[in-house]
Amino acid sequence: MKIQGRTFVISGGASGLGQACVEDICANGGNVAILDMNEENGQELVKKLGPSAKFFECNVLETESVTKAVQGAAQWAKETGKPLGGVIAAAGVSTPATMLDRNGAAFSLDDFDFVINVNLRGTIDLVRQTLEHLAKVDPEGSDGERGVVIMVASSAAFDGQKGQVSYSASKGAVTAMTLPMARDLARYGIRVVTIAPSLFDSRMTSVMPEKVKKSLEGAMEFPKRAGQPKEFAQLARQGIENVMLNGVVIRLDGAMRMPSKIPTSFAQKHQPDTVSIIRLLTLLTSPFNSYTNTAVSASITTKPFAAPTMAPTKIAILDDYQGVADPFFKKLDPSKYEVVSIKDTLLPYNHPDSSQSNKDALVERFKPFDVIYTGTMRERTPFPRELIEQLPSLKLLLTTAFRNRSLDLDTLKERGIPVAGTVDKPRSGKPVLAGTGSTTQHCVTLILSLARGIARDDAAVKEGLWQTGLATDLSGKTLGVLGLGRLGSAVARILNVALGMKIIAWSSNLTQEAADEKAREAGLPVEDGEGEKTFKVVSRDEFFRNADVVSVHLVLSDRTRGIVNKEDLAKMKSTALFVNTSRGPLVVERDLLDHLKAGRIRGAAVDVFEPEPLPADSEWRNKNWGRDGSSQVLVTPHMGYCEEDTIKSWYEQQVENIERWAANEPLHNAFT
């Protein structure tokens, strides 16, 4: 089958080997629907590739999410006139663990279910839903071919190593279903090919020390090097173009066969302990690990992972202002661990206003600690190279979520300091609409509270007053969404459906086509009965002039820092409301404060600041907002993410990681 003129669905396509397949197919005249959880990476890739690629947010753990993504991809294929040609299921994870840990405790079934659900169930769910559309495509050529299914297994399916029971089970199942699936689909003219790679250069192998990587490459027969992403993509292309490849599992491993144990000579030369061997082998046989937004790769370091045995391991917890972490960290043996909660925050080391005395104080604060948990607000305390290099005791750095751009991962890797994040584990019960979690709820609450004057009226009554102002009706008004991503579109959907608000949107790279797709994903029509776009993309000037409510939802980056300034604020209506639940530095704070002090708009609700927590003398800490000719101001202490179940889960996960680190066991959700 020719790639040119066809559309291919690729899960896990925003990074690693999946991305290599995306780029190769586009280079050969095909279109690609990129399915991934990492919207930022996905949209950047689309921007790079142009109209031949389109991003669809997708969580393979959720059938509803897969359905939306596949339906969107199929619709896009129809619109472009490039029918579906196949699917590449490349999303995968690995959580290494031995059947029994060093204390004789059995491994977690939760981890086993997670790996199986992503690697096996996620694969078959994506494939089965894509097949419903692929089977309706007109057959092509003399063989009557409709398309191809390419699944990704691993050499672990054949040579599973210690600690890879879950991963080997999931990838072994993928290989096992290749032939029966091919036989099922033969009558439809659809082929099935599975590729089982071993050691490939990818995001995971990029964090491996060079000596470790070279030693693993030495186990390969020929060539004696890691595979390149483009070489995987080349084989995937052959799987598409060669009609005789069907019902087959192809090992792409340079004839590498890993032994059941590391040879003695290898162990003596490289001195790996048991857990580092498990980590290395998981990296070796998990080249994708591209269930993006969930960094579950094994951690690697050439230095020992064991905590000091003589003196207690010193642990610092940052930003736990309410003591939520206490009951979780109390589970740690007090004879082995000394836990200190640091509730005040110094200016970041690399902040423009950070003096040398502040930098010195930050170094002295962190110097004694072996383990630092950066807190629930991950960017609040960055760890740049200059700071890390002055912390000789630091052996483990913990953070939240699946990435942290404020950490210098290259330096941490060089110093052999593992870093681990957290995952938001799926909740039991009925599925909820994507993006309607804690931050979205907080944002909508702020908008409604500001419009209704809830904080103002509450304060007035408690002071012995009665009605002191009037509320603002939002029905039919215009909501301006600055950044129409997952959270922005969720807020837009709620206020559009509930209050009939008109939605306009702007960001530097937002297109009307992308906004239409967001409307579809939200279950809304692209246009209303009068032909107006449900999510209408407008110019920057029109956005600030026409919005009755501006809600900020951009991701903070060098490009977006300070993107909202006095020129934008000056264009807003005097009756408008401004809400920011994303990141403080997206807005030039001085410009916003001046605008509000002068009462040039009706009000603002702000949940995010720089720095955080707010200093005692911050201009935001003012009880007279709205009373002296200034605008109404509603402030909350960065509570958008502070949901009880989520925060407790993060602390629980990191206590477990500390225990695993001390016991020389693989870290969960590690990303160095």
C-alpha positions as CSV (number, residue, x, y, z in Angstrom):
1,M,0.0,0.0,0.0
2,K,1.3,3.4,-0.8
3,I,1.7,5.9,2.0
4,Q,1.0,8.9,-0.2
5,G,-2.5,10.1,-0.1
6,R,-3.4,8.1,3.0
7,T,-4.0,9.0,6.7
8,F,-2.4,7.1,9.5
9,V,-3.3,7.1,13.2
10,I,-0.3,7.0,15.6
11,S,-0.7,6.8,19.4
12,G,2.3,8.0,21.4
13,G,3.3,10.0,18.4
14,A,4.4,13.2,20.1
15,S,7.8,11.9,21.2
16,G,10.4,9.1,20.7
17,L,10.0,6.4,18.1
18,G,6.4,7.3,17.6
19,Q,7.4,10.7,16.6
20,A,10.0,9.2,14.2
21,C,7.1,7.3,12.5
22,V,5.0,10.5,12.3
23,E,7.8,12.4,10.6
24,D,8.7,9.6,8.2
25,I,5.1,9.1,7.0
26,C,4.6,12.8,6.5
27,A,7.9,13.0,4.5
28,N,6.6,10.3,2.2
29,G,3.3,12.0,1.4
30,G,1.0,10.7,4.1
31,N,-1.1,12.5,6.7
32,V,-0.8,11.6,10.3
33,A,-3.3,11.9,13.2
34,I,-1.0,12.3,16.3
35,L,-2.7,10.8,19.3
36,D,-1.0,11.7,22.6
37,M,-1.6,13.1,26.1
38,N,1.1,15.7,25.7
39,E,-0.7,18.5,23.9
40,E,2.2,20.9,24.0
41,N,4.6,18.5,22.3
42,G,1.9,17.4,19.9
43,Q,1.0,20.9,18.8
44,E,4.7,21.8,18.4
45,L,5.2,18.8,16.1
46,V,2.1,19.8,14.1
47,K,3.5,23.3,13.8
48,K,6.8,21.8,12.5
49,L,5.1,19.4,10.0
50,G,2.3,21.7,8.7
51,P,-1.0,20.6,7.3
52,S,0.0,16.9,6.9
53,A,-0.3,16.4,10.7
54,K,-3.0,17.0,13.2
55,F,-3.0,16.5,17.0
56,F,-5.7,14.8,18.9
57,E,-5.5,14.6,22.7
58,C,-5.9,11.0,23.8
59,N,-5.5,8.9,27.0
60,V,-5.4,5.3,26.0
61,L,-6.6,4.3,29.5
62,E,-10.0,5.8,28.8
63,T,-12.2,4.3,26.1
64,E,-14.1,7.6,25.7
65,S,-10.9,9.5,25.1
66,V,-9.9,6.9,22.4
67,T,-13.3,7.2,20.8
68,K,-13.1,11.0,20.5
69,A,-9.6,10.9,19.1
70,V,-10.3,8.1,16.5
71,Q,-13.6,9.7,15.4
72,G,-11.8,13.0,15.1
73,A,-9.0,11.4,13.0
74,A,-11.5,9.7,10.8
75,Q,-13.5,12.9,10.2
76,W,-10.2,14.7,9.4
77,A,-9.3,12.0,6.9
78,K,-12.7,12.6,5.1
79,E,-12.2,16.3,5.1
80,T,-8.8,16.1,3.6
81,G,-9.8,13.5,1.0
82,K,-6.9,11.2,2.3
83,P,-8.6,8.0,3.5
84,L,-7.4,6.1,6.5
85,G,-4.5,3.8,5.7
86,G,-3.7,2.3,9.1
87,V,-2.9,2.6,12.7
88,I,0.4,2.4,14.7
89,A,-0.2,1.7,18.4
90,A,3.0,3.0,19.9
91,A,1.9,4.2,23.4
92,G,3.5,2.1,26.2
93,V,4.7,2.1,29.8
94,S,6.9,0.0,32.1
95,T,6.9,-0.1,35.9
96,P,9.8,-2.5,36.8
97,A,9.3,-4.6,39.9
98,T,10.4,-8.1,41.1
99,M,7.7,-10.6,42.1
100,L,8.9,-10.3,45.7
101,D,10.8,-7.3,47.1
102,R,13.8,-7.7,49.4
103,N,11.4,-8.0,52.4
104,G,9.5,-10.8,50.8
105,A,6.4,-8.7,49.9
106,A,4.6,-9.3,46.7
107,F,4.6,-6.7,44.0
108,S,1.6,-4.4,43.5
109,L,-1.3,-5.5,41.4
110,D,-2.1,-1.9,40.8
111,D,1.2,-1.5,38.9
112,F,0.5,-4.7,37.0
113,D,-3.0,-3.5,36.0
114,F,-1.6,-0.1,35.0
115,V,1.0,-1.7,32.6
116,I,-1.5,-4.2,31.2
117,N,-4.2,-1.5,30.7
118,V,-1.9,0.8,28.8
119,N,0.2,-1.6,26.8
120,L,-2.4,-4.3,26.1
121,R,-5.8,-3.0,26.6
122,G,-4.9,0.5,25.3
123,T,-3.4,-1.1,22.2
124,I,-6.4,-3.3,21.4
125,D,-8.9,-0.5,22.2
126,L,-7.2,1.9,19.7
127,V,-6.9,-0.8,17.1
128,R,-10.5,-2.1,17.4
129,Q,-12.0,1.4,17.2
130,T,-9.8,2.4,14.2
131,L,-10.7,-0.8,12.4
132,E,-14.4,0.2,12.3
133,H,-13.4,3.1,10.1
134,L,-10.6,1.4,8.2
135,A,-12.9,-1.5,7.1
136,K,-15.1,1.0,5.3
137,V,-12.3,2.4,3.2
138,D,-12.4,1.4,-0.5
139,P,-9.9,-1.4,-1.3
140,E,-6.8,-0.6,-3.2
141,G,-4.8,-2.4,-5.9
142,S,-5.0,-5.8,-7.3
143,D,-4.9,-7.4,-3.8
144,G,-7.8,-5.3,-2.6
145,E,-5.9,-4.0,0.4
146,R,-7.6,-1.5,2.8
147,G,-4.9,-0.8,5.3
148,V,-2.5,-2.1,8.0
149,V,-2.3,-2.4,11.8
150,I,1.2,-2.0,13.3
151,M,1.6,-2.8,16.9
152,V,4.7,-2.3,19.1
153,A,6.0,-5.1,21.3
154,S,9.5,-5.4,22.7
155,S,12.4,-7.8,23.0
156,A,11.1,-8.3,26.5
157,A,8.3,-10.3,25.0
158,F,10.9,-13.0,24.2
159,D,13.8,-12.3,26.7
160,G,12.0,-10.9,29.7
161,Q,14.5,-10.0,32.4
162,K,14.3,-9.8,36.2
163,G,11.8,-7.2,37.2
164,Q,9.9,-7.2,33.9
165,V,7.0,-9.6,34.6
166,S,4.3,-7.0,34.0
167,Y,6.0,-5.5,31.0
168,S,6.9,-8.9,29.4
169,A,3.3,-10.1,30.0
170,S,1.8,-7.1,28.2
171,K,4.2,-7.1,25.3
172,G,4.1,-10.9,25.0
173,A,0.3,-10.7,24.7
174,V,0.7,-8.2,21.9
175,T,3.0,-10.6,20.0
176,A,0.6,-13.5,20.7
177,M,-2.5,-11.7,19.2
178,T,-0.7,-10.7,16.0
179,L,-1.4,-13.8,14.0
180,P,-5.0,-14.4,15.1
181,M,-5.7,-10.7,14.5
182,A,-4.3,-11.0,11.0
183,R,-6.5,-14.0,10.3
184,D,-9.5,-12.2,11.6
185,L,-8.9,-9.2,9.3
186,A,-7.8,-11.0,6.2
187,R,-11.2,-11.0,4.7
188,Y,-11.3,-7.2,5.0
189,G,-7.9,-6.7,3.3
190,I,-6.3,-5.5,6.4
191,R,-2.8,-6.7,7.5
192,V,-1.3,-6.9,10.9
193,V,2.5,-6.4,11.7
194,T,4.1,-6.2,15.1
195,I,7.6,-4.8,15.6
196,A,9.6,-5.8,18.7
197,P,12.5,-3.4,19.2
198,S,15.3,-3.6,21.9
199,L,17.8,-0.8,22.6
200,F,17.0,2.4,20.6
201,D,18.0,6.0,21.1
202,S,15.0,7.7,22.6
203,R,14.0,10.0,25.4
204,M,14.6,7.2,27.9
205,T,18.1,6.2,26.7
206,S,19.1,9.9,26.5
207,V,19.2,9.9,30.3
208,M,21.5,6.9,30.5
209,P,25.2,7.6,31.4
210,E,27.3,7.0,28.4
211,K,29.3,4.2,30.0
212,V,26.2,2.3,30.7
213,K,24.8,2.8,27.2
214,K,28.1,1.6,25.7
215,S,28.1,-1.6,27.9
216,L,24.6,-2.4,26.7
217,E,25.5,-1.8,23.1
218,G,28.3,-4.3,23.6
219,A,25.7,-7.0,24.1
220,M,24.5,-6.5,20.5
221,E,25.9,-8.7,17.8
222,F,25.8,-6.3,14.9
223,P,25.7,-3.4,14.6
224,K,27.2,-2.6,18.0
225,R,25.2,0.4,18.8
226,A,21.7,1.4,19.8
227,G,19.1,1.7,17.0
228,Q,18.2,5.1,15.6
229,P,14.5,6.2,15.6
230,K,14.6,6.7,11.9
231,E,15.6,2.9,11.5
232,F,12.5,2.0,13.5
233,A,10.4,4.3,11.3
234,Q,11.9,2.7,8.2
235,L,10.7,-0.7,9.3
236,A,7.3,0.7,10.1
237,R,7.2,2.1,6.6
238,Q,8.1,-1.3,5.2
239,G,5.2,-2.7,7.2
240,I,2.9,-0.3,5.5
241,E,4.2,-0.7,1.9
242,N,5.1,-4.4,1.7
243,V,1.8,-6.3,1.3
244,M,3.5,-9.7,2.0
245,L,4.2,-8.6,5.6
246,N,1.2,-10.0,7.5
247,G,0.7,-11.8,10.7
248,V,4.4,-11.5,11.6
249,V,6.3,-10.3,14.6
250,I,9.7,-8.7,13.5
251,R,12.5,-8.4,16.1
252,L,14.4,-5.2,15.5
253,D,17.4,-5.8,17.9
254,G,20.7,-6.2,16.1
255,A,20.6,-9.9,17.1
256,M,20.7,-8.9,20.8
257,R,19.7,-11.7,23.2
258,M,20.0,-10.8,26.8
259,P,21.0,-13.5,29.3
260,S,18.9,-14.4,32.4
261,K,21.7,-12.9,34.5
262,I,24.4,-10.3,33.9
263,P,27.7,-12.1,33.3
264,T,30.2,-12.0,36.2
265,S,32.7,-10.1,34.1
266,F,30.2,-7.5,33.3
267,A,29.2,-7.1,36.9
268,Q,32.7,-6.8,38.0
269,K,33.6,-4.2,35.4
270,H,30.5,-2.0,35.8
271,Q,29.5,-2.9,39.4
272,P,25.7,-2.8,38.9
273,D,23.6,-3.8,42.0
274,T,20.5,-5.8,41.6
275,V,18.1,-2.9,41.2
276,S,20.3,-1.0,38.7
277,I,20.4,-4.1,36.6
278,I,16.6,-4.2,36.5
279,R,16.6,-0.5,35.6
280,L,19.0,-1.0,32.8
281,L,17.2,-3.9,31.4
282,T,13.8,-2.1,31.5
283,L,15.4,0.8,29.6
284,L,16.9,-1.6,27.2
285,T,13.6,-3.3,26.3
286,S,11.2,-0.4,26.7
287,P,12.2,2.0,23.9
288,F,8.9,3.8,23.6
289,N,7.7,4.4,27.1
290,S,5.6,7.0,25.3
291,Y,2.4,6.9,27.2
292,T,3.3,10.6,27.4
293,N,2.5,12.7,30.4
294,T,3.4,9.6,32.5
295,A,7.1,9.3,33.0
296,V,7.4,5.8,34.2
297,S,10.8,4.9,32.9
298,A,13.3,3.2,35.2
299,S,15.9,5.3,36.9
300,I,19.6,4.9,36.0
301,T,22.7,6.0,37.8
302,T,26.2,4.7,38.1
303,K,26.5,5.6,41.7
304,P,24.8,3.6,44.5
305,F,21.2,4.3,45.3
306,A,21.3,3.3,48.9
307,A,20.7,6.0,51.5
308,P,23.3,6.5,54.3
309,T,23.1,3.8,56.9
310,M,24.9,5.5,59.8
311,A,23.1,8.9,60.1
312,P,19.4,9.3,59.4
313,T,18.5,10.3,55.9
314,K,17.5,14.0,56.0
315,I,14.3,14.8,54.0
316,A,13.1,18.3,53.1
317,I,9.4,18.8,52.2
318,L,8.7,22.2,50.5
319,D,5.5,24.2,50.5
320,D,3.3,22.0,52.6
321,Y,1.6,24.9,54.2
322,Q,-1.2,23.0,55.8
323,G,0.7,20.0,57.1
324,V,-1.1,17.6,54.7
325,A,2.1,15.6,54.2
326,D,2.6,14.9,57.9
327,P,0.6,11.6,58.3
328,F,2.2,10.2,55.2
329,F,5.8,11.0,56.1
330,K,5.2,9.8,59.7
331,K,5.0,6.3,58.2
332,L,8.8,6.5,57.6
333,D,10.9,4.9,60.4
334,P,12.0,7.9,62.6
335,S,15.3,6.0,63.4
336,K,16.2,6.1,59.7
337,Y,14.7,9.4,58.5
338,E,14.7,12.9,59.7
339,V,11.9,14.8,58.0
340,V,11.8,18.7,57.9
341,S,8.9,20.6,56.5
342,I,9.9,24.0,55.1
343,K,6.8,26.3,54.8
344,D,8.4,29.6,53.8
345,T,9.8,30.1,50.3
346,L,12.9,32.1,49.3
347,L,13.1,33.7,45.9
348,P,14.3,31.2,43.3
349,Y,18.0,31.0,42.8
350,N,17.9,32.2,39.2
351,H,15.1,34.8,39.7
352,P,16.0,38.2,38.3
353,D,15.5,39.8,41.7
354,S,17.4,37.2,43.6
355,S,20.4,38.8,45.5
356,Q,23.6,37.0,46.3
357,S,22.5,36.9,49.9
358,N,19.3,35.2,48.9
359,K,21.2,32.7,46.8
360,D,23.5,31.9,49.7
361,A,20.6,31.5,52.0
362,L,18.9,29.1,49.6
363,V,22.1,27.0,49.3
364,E,22.5,26.9,53.1
365,R,18.9,25.9,53.5
366,F,19.1,22.9,51.2
367,K,22.7,21.8,51.9
368,P,22.0,19.3,54.7
369,F,19.4,17.3,52.9
370,D,19.8,13.9,51.2
371,V,16.3,14.0,49.7
372,I,14.3,17.1,48.7
373,Y,10.6,17.0,47.7
374,T,10.1,20.2,45.7
375,G,6.5,20.4,46.9
376,T,3.1,20.3,45.2
377,M,3.7,23.4,43.2
378,R,6.6,22.1,41.1
379,E,7.9,25.3,39.5
380,R,7.9,27.3,42.8
381,T,11.5,26.3,43.7
382,P,13.6,25.7,40.5
383,F,16.8,23.7,40.7
384,P,19.2,25.1,38.1
385,R,22.8,23.9,37.6
386,E,24.3,26.6,39.8
387,L,22.2,25.5,42.8
388,I,22.5,21.7,42.3
389,E,26.3,21.9,42.1
390,Q,26.4,23.5,45.6
391,L,24.3,20.7,47.2
392,P,26.8,17.8,47.8
393,S,24.4,15.9,50.0
394,L,21.6,15.7,47.5
395,K,20.9,12.1,46.4
396,L,17.3,12.1,45.5
397,L,15.0,14.8,44.1
398,L,11.2,14.4,44.1
399,T,8.6,16.5,42.3
400,T,5.0,16.2,41.2
401,A,3.4,15.3,37.9
402,F,5.2,13.9,34.8
403,R,7.6,16.8,34.1
404,N,9.2,19.7,35.7
405,R,10.9,22.3,33.5
406,S,12.4,24.1,36.4
407,L,14.8,21.2,37.1
408,D,18.1,21.0,35.3
409,L,17.8,17.3,34.4
410,D,21.1,17.2,32.5
411,T,23.0,18.3,35.6
412,L,21.0,15.9,37.8
413,K,21.8,13.1,35.4
414,E,25.5,14.0,35.4
415,R,25.6,13.9,39.2
416,G,23.7,10.6,39.3
417,I,20.8,12.1,41.2
418,P,17.5,10.3,40.3
419,V,14.4,12.4,39.9
420,A,10.8,11.1,40.2
421,G,7.4,12.6,39.7
422,T,3.8,11.5,40.3
423,V,0.9,10.3,38.3
424,D,-2.8,11.2,38.7
425,K,-4.2,7.7,39.1
426,P,-7.5,7.0,37.4
427,R,-10.4,7.4,39.9
428,S,-13.1,4.8,40.4
429,G,-16.7,5.5,39.5
430,K,-18.2,7.0,36.4
431,P,-16.0,8.6,33.8
432,V,-15.9,12.4,33.8
433,L,-15.5,14.9,31.0
434,A,-11.8,15.4,30.2
435,G,-10.4,18.7,31.7
436,T,-13.2,19.1,34.3
437,G,-10.9,18.5,37.3
438,S,-9.8,20.7,40.1
439,T,-8.3,23.7,38.2
440,T,-11.3,24.0,35.9
441,Q,-13.7,23.9,38.8
442,H,-11.7,26.6,40.6
443,C,-11.6,28.8,37.5
444,V,-15.3,28.6,36.9
445,T,-15.9,29.3,40.6
446,L,-13.7,32.4,40.5
447,I,-15.5,33.8,37.4
448,L,-18.9,33.3,39.0
449,S,-17.8,34.6,42.4
450,L,-16.3,37.7,40.9
451,A,-19.3,38.4,38.7
452,R,-21.8,37.9,41.6
453,G,-19.6,39.8,44.1
454,I,-19.6,36.9,46.6
455,A,-16.4,37.9,48.4
456,R,-17.4,41.6,48.5
457,D,-20.9,40.8,49.9
458,D,-19.6,38.2,52.4
459,A,-17.1,40.8,53.8
460,A,-19.8,43.5,53.9
461,V,-22.3,41.4,55.9
462,K,-19.6,40.3,58.4
463,E,-18.7,44.0,58.9
464,G,-22.3,44.9,59.8
465,L,-23.3,46.3,56.4
466,W,-25.9,45.1,53.9
467,Q,-26.0,45.5,50.1
468,T,-23.0,47.4,48.9
469,G,-22.9,46.6,45.2
470,L,-24.6,44.9,42.3
471,A,-23.9,41.6,40.5
472,T,-22.9,41.2,36.8
473,D,-25.1,39.0,34.6
474,L,-22.9,36.7,32.5
475,S,-25.7,35.2,30.4
476,G,-25.0,35.7,26.7
477,K,-21.8,37.7,27.4
478,T,-18.5,37.0,25.7
479,L,-15.8,34.8,27.4
480,G,-12.3,35.3,26.0
481,V,-10.2,32.2,26.4
482,L,-6.4,32.9,26.3
483,G,-5.1,29.5,25.4
484,L,-7.6,27.0,24.1
485,G,-6.0,23.8,25.5
486,R,-7.5,21.1,27.7
487,L,-8.4,23.4,30.6
488,G,-9.3,26.4,28.5
489,S,-11.7,24.5,26.3
490,A,-13.2,22.8,29.4
491,V,-14.0,26.2,31.0
492,A,-15.4,27.4,27.7
493,R,-17.7,24.4,27.4
494,I,-19.1,24.8,30.9
495,L,-19.9,28.5,30.5
496,N,-21.2,28.1,27.0
497,V,-23.6,25.3,27.9
498,A,-24.6,26.6,31.3
499,L,-24.8,30.4,30.7
500,G,-24.9,30.6,26.9
501,M,-21.7,32.7,26.9
502,K,-20.1,33.3,23.5
503,I,-16.6,32.0,23.2
504,I,-13.7,33.8,21.6
505,A,-10.1,32.6,21.7
506,W,-6.6,33.7,21.0
507,S,-3.0,32.4,21.3
508,S,-0.1,33.0,19.0
509,N,-0.4,29.6,17.2
510,L,-4.1,28.9,17.5
511,T,-6.0,28.3,14.2
512,Q,-9.7,28.2,13.6
513,E,-9.4,24.6,12.5
514,A,-7.8,23.7,15.8
515,A,-10.6,25.6,17.7
516,D,-13.3,23.7,15.7
517,E,-11.7,20.4,16.7
518,K,-11.7,21.5,20.4
519,A,-15.4,22.2,20.1
520,R,-16.0,18.7,18.7
521,E,-13.9,17.2,21.5
522,A,-16.1,19.1,24.0
523,G,-19.2,17.6,22.4
524,L,-20.3,20.9,21.0
525,P,-21.3,21.9,17.4
526,V,-18.7,23.7,15.4
527,E,-21.2,26.4,14.6
528,D,-24.4,27.6,16.1
529,G,-27.7,27.9,14.3
530,E,-26.7,31.3,12.9
531,G,-23.5,30.1,11.5
532,E,-21.3,31.6,14.2
533,K,-18.3,29.5,15.3
534,T,-18.8,28.0,18.8
535,F,-15.1,28.6,19.6
536,K,-14.3,31.6,17.5
537,V,-10.6,32.5,16.9
538,V,-10.0,36.3,16.7
539,S,-7.1,38.6,16.6
540,R,-5.2,39.7,19.7
541,D,-6.7,43.2,19.5
542,E,-10.3,41.9,19.0
543,F,-9.9,39.4,21.8
544,F,-9.1,42.0,24.5
545,R,-11.6,44.6,23.1
546,N,-14.6,42.3,22.9
547,A,-14.2,39.9,25.9
548,D,-16.5,40.5,28.9
549,V,-14.4,38.0,30.8
550,V,-10.8,37.2,30.0
551,S,-9.6,33.8,31.3
552,V,-5.9,32.9,31.1
553,H,-5.0,29.3,30.3
554,L,-1.6,29.4,28.5
555,V,1.4,27.2,29.4
556,L,4.2,29.2,30.9
557,S,7.3,29.2,28.7
558,D,10.0,31.7,27.6
559,R,7.7,32.6,24.7
560,T,4.6,33.2,26.9
561,R,6.2,34.9,29.9
562,G,4.8,38.4,30.3
563,I,2.5,37.9,27.2
564,V,-0.3,39.9,28.8
565,N,0.8,43.5,29.3
566,K,-0.6,47.1,29.8
567,E,-1.3,47.5,26.1
568,D,-3.6,44.5,26.2
569,L,-5.2,45.5,29.5
570,A,-5.9,49.0,28.1
571,K,-8.1,47.6,25.4
572,M,-10.4,45.8,27.8
573,K,-13.9,47.1,28.5
574,S,-14.4,49.0,31.8
575,T,-17.0,46.4,32.7
576,A,-14.7,43.4,32.0
577,L,-13.4,40.8,34.3
578,F,-9.9,39.3,34.3
579,V,-9.1,35.8,35.6
580,N,-5.8,34.0,35.9
581,T,-5.6,30.4,37.2
582,S,-2.6,29.4,35.0
583,R,0.7,30.9,36.0
584,G,1.4,34.4,37.5
585,P,4.4,35.3,35.2
586,L,2.1,35.0,32.1
587,V,1.0,38.5,33.0
588,V,3.2,41.6,33.7
589,E,2.2,41.9,37.3
590,R,3.1,45.6,37.6
591,D,0.8,46.4,34.6
592,L,-2.1,44.5,36.1
593,L,-1.8,46.0,39.5
594,D,-1.7,49.5,38.1
595,H,-4.7,48.8,36.0
596,L,-6.7,47.5,38.9
597,K,-5.6,50.3,41.3
598,A,-6.9,52.8,38.8
599,G,-10.3,50.9,38.6
600,R,-10.0,50.6,34.8
601,I,-11.9,47.3,34.7
602,R,-14.7,46.0,36.9
603,G,-12.6,43.3,38.6
604,A,-10.0,40.5,38.6
605,A,-9.7,37.1,40.2
606,V,-6.2,35.8,40.6
607,D,-5.0,32.4,41.9
608,V,-1.4,32.5,40.7
609,F,1.5,34.9,41.5
610,E,5.2,35.4,41.4
611,P,6.7,34.8,43.9
612,E,4.6,32.4,45.9
613,P,3.6,32.5,48.7
614,L,2.9,36.2,48.4
615,P,5.2,38.4,50.6
616,A,3.5,39.9,53.7
617,D,3.8,43.3,52.2
618,S,2.5,42.3,48.7
619,E,0.2,44.9,47.1
620,W,-2.3,42.0,46.5
621,R,-2.8,41.8,50.3
622,N,-5.1,44.8,50.4
623,K,-8.5,44.8,52.2
624,N,-9.6,47.9,50.4
625,W,-9.8,46.6,46.9
626,G,-13.1,47.9,45.3
627,R,-13.6,50.5,48.0
628,D,-11.3,53.4,47.0
629,G,-12.0,53.7,43.3
630,S,-10.0,50.5,42.6
631,S,-11.4,47.4,40.9
632,Q,-12.9,44.5,42.7
633,V,-10.2,41.9,43.4
634,L,-10.6,38.3,44.4
635,V,-7.4,36.4,45.3
636,T,-6.8,32.8,46.3
637,P,-3.5,31.2,47.4
638,H,-2.9,29.1,44.3
639,M,-5.7,26.6,45.1
640,G,-6.5,25.6,41.6
641,Y,-4.7,22.3,41.9
642,C,-5.2,21.8,45.7
643,E,-7.8,19.1,45.7
644,E,-7.6,16.7,48.7
645,D,-7.5,13.4,46.9
646,T,-4.9,14.6,44.5
647,I,-2.5,16.1,47.0
648,K,-2.8,13.1,49.4
649,S,-2.1,10.8,46.5
650,W,1.1,12.7,45.5
651,Y,2.5,12.5,49.1
652,E,1.6,8.8,49.3
653,Q,3.4,8.1,46.0
654,Q,6.6,10.0,47.1
655,V,6.8,8.3,50.5
656,E,6.7,5.0,48.7
657,N,9.4,6.3,46.3
658,I,11.7,7.2,49.3
659,E,11.3,3.7,50.7
660,R,12.0,2.1,47.3
661,W,15.1,4.3,46.9
662,A,16.4,3.4,50.3
663,A,15.7,-0.3,49.5
664,N,17.5,-0.2,46.2
665,E,14.3,-0.8,44.3
666,P,13.2,1.0,41.0
667,L,11.5,4.3,41.5
668,H,8.0,4.9,40.2
669,N,7.5,7.7,37.7
670,A,11.3,8.4,37.4
671,F,12.6,10.8,34.7
672,T,16.3,10.7,35.2
